[in-house]
Amino acid sequence: RGAHWTGALGLLASAQSHALPPSTIMCSSAANACSSGKQWELALYILTQLIRAAGLQMDMIAYGVLARAYGHGSKWEQAVQLLLDVRLQRWRPHVALFGNIADACQRAWKWEYTLRLFRNMSTMGGPE
């Protein structure tokens, strides 16, 4: 699965070269493949730069993929910040977002944040 990131980027580039505007789903899929292929920096670029440049809005899936990429890059603080970003938009966080944030904290040996996250899930709106 991790070796498919080059193909995913190729499909994204091909769509753009054929004047097909990127969508949040296309970007999230390509970023997820990059993150799975240990190319978390590319995933971050796609989700933080390409989506904005295309005038697209992040959705819950994109936030989950972004949290996963932050976890792979040992950027647990940024992953935790995503939960606050989602709440500011008055969205109810998806269970995958909570899971990816918890994974980012665990990868950085921040167990106390993981436990706090799960303890406070109900007060944060709980996962869908």
FENSUL-V918960 format. One line per field, one symbol per residue. ss: DSSP state (h for helix, s for strand, l for the rest). psi: psi as a letter, one per 30 degrees, with the letter a starting at -180 (. if undefined). A space follows every 50 residues. Layout:
ss = ???
psi = ???
This chain:
ss = lhhhhhhhhhhhhhhhhllllllhhhhhhhhhhhhhlllhhhhhhhhhhh hhhllllllhhhhhhhhhhhhhlllhhhhhhhhhhhhhllllllhhhhhh hhhhhhhlllhhhhhhhhhlllllllll
psi = effgeeeeeeeeeeeefggkklleeeeeeeeeeeeegghfeeeeeeffee eeefglkkaeeeeeeeeeeeefghieeeeeeeeeeeefghljkleeeeee eeeeeeeghieeeeeeeeegeefgfll.
